[in-house]
Amino acid sequence: MTTNLQNISARLQGTHLLAPIAWSAPSPPFIKANFDAKLCSVSHSSWSGVIIRDNQGHVLGACRRMALRIPSPFAAEAMSLLHAISLASDLGFHSVIFEGDCLALIKKMNSDALNFSEISALVWEAKCLARNLHACCFLFIPRGGNQPAHALAGENSLDSTNRFWVEEVLVGVLLLVEADRCHALSS
């Protein structure tokens, strides 16, 4: 058994499966809005974390917003995307790449098929809001490349009010942003 595990491990080394997933900078004129959610199943509420960055990795805006009556993690992710689109639009950005770690949501946003899922109304609303932007796309990124948004959604040091930042973010989250930035610029 140990030999089989060693053989499998040896074959996987060097493949993309073991490569770290990292945030990548968008190409101008696009900016990138990463989003994530944290669900509190007891209170049926969720927190969204959104980080908007330019092609140099600098923070242009960020928010941490609460949503009530959220029935599932899937719905929490969809609400987080709505918050990301709203923030990008409110800050006046027109060419935006929205990046999140919920593959099913990203697939729904990129599909023209009828949607009868539990989040169909949220997907429809997100698509309507996105039409107000000049150009946008929706991309999947594994959790490892979405750490600043994930950390902001799960930040426990803040009180229960919505928070918005322009050209800044919490210090702990900023450290993750800078790590992404350094990696993206060195690649």
N, C-alpha and C positions, 0 to 999 in steps of 0.2 A: 504494500500500500504506500509506504513512504517513498519507494522508488518511483512509483507512478506519479505521485505528487511532485517529486523533484523533476521528472521528465517533462511534465506539463509546465511547471514553472520555468524550466530552462527554455522551452519552446516559446513561451509568451514573452520572455525578456527581449527587449528591443522592439516589440510591436507597439502599435499605437494604444493598445489596451492598458499599458502600464505608463504611458506618457502622461505627465501632468496636464490638466486642462487649464488654460490661462485665458484671461480677457485679452482681446485684441482691439487695437485702436481702429476706429472707422476711417474710411477715406473721405476727404473733403468732397463735397460740402456737408456730408452727413455728420451728425452727432449720434451718440449711442445712449439709450436709456435702458439701464438694467433694472429689472423689477423682481421682487420675490414677496412671499407672504408667510405669515405665521398665524396659525389658527388656534384659538382657545376654544376647545370643544365644550367646556363647561358653560361658558357664557355665550356661545355661538357668536363670537366676535372674532375679528382678525385684524392684524396689523400688516400694512403694506410698507415695504421699503423700496424706494426708487432713487437711483443715482444716475444723473445725466452728465456725460463727459464728452469733451471734444476730441479731436484727432491726436492731441498730445497727452491725453489722459487726465487733463485738468477738470475738476468738478465745476460744472456750470450751474447745477441746481440739484436739490435733493429734497425728499420728503419722507415722513413717517406718518401714515394716516390710519385711523381706525375705521372699521366698517362693522355694522351691527347686523344681526340676523343672517349670519353666514352659515349655511348648513354643512359644508364639507371643505376639505382642503382644495379640491378642484375649484369650487366657487371662490375661495379666498384668493387663489392665483388669478382668476379672471378679474376679480375686483382690483387686485394689485395692478394688472395691466391697464384697467380703466384709469386708475390713479396716475400711472405713468404717462398715458396719452394726454390726460388733462394737464399734468404739470408741464409737459413739453409744449403743449399748445399755449398755456397761460404765460410761459416764459418767452413765447414768440418764435419758437423753433419750427422750421418748415420741412426739413429733410432729416428724418429720424429713423434709426434702426432700433427697434424694440427687441430686447433680448431677455429671455426668461428660461427657467429650468423646468418648466412643465411642458413636456413634449406634446401631450394631447391638446393642450390649449394652443400651442403654436400651430399645430396641424389644423385645428379648427379655424384659426385666424387666416391661414393661407388657403383654405378650401372654399369653393363656391357651392359645395353640396349643402342641401338642407340640413339643418342642425336641430335635432330633437332631444339633445342632452339636457341635463339639469341646469346647465349654464347657458342655454341658447339665448336667453334675453340679454345676458351680460356680453356674450360674443357679438350679438347684433348691435348693441350699444357701442361696443369698442370699435366695430367696423364703421359705424356711422361717424363717430368722433374722428377716426383716422382719415376719413374722406376730406376733412378740413385741412389736412396737411398737404403740402406740395408733393412730397414723396416720402414713403415710409415702407418698411418691411418688417417682418416678424421672424426672428431667428431663435433657435434653441441653443442653449449653452448648458452643459452639465453644471451641477452645483459648485464644483471646484472652480469654475470660471466666473461664478456669480457671488462670490463671498461678500463684497461690500453691501450689496442689496440684501443678502440673506442676514448679515449681521445687523443692519439697520432695522429690518422687520422684527428681529428678535431682541432688540435692545431693551433691557430691563431697567436701566438707570433713569429713564425718562418717566415723567408722570403720564397720565392718561389723556393728554391733549395732543391734537395733531401738531406736527412740527414741520416747518418749511425752511430751507436754507437756499441762499443764492450765493454761488461761488464759494461755498464752504460746506462743511458737514461735521458731525461729531469727531472728536480726536481719534477715538478707537477705530472708527470706520475709515477715517482719513489715512491711517496707517495701512489698511488693506488696499485702499485706492492707490497709495504711493507704491506699494509692492506690485500691483498690477501694472502701474505706469512704467516702472523700471523694467519689468519683464517685457512689456510691449515695445518699449523703445530700444531694448537691446536685441530684439529678435530681427 
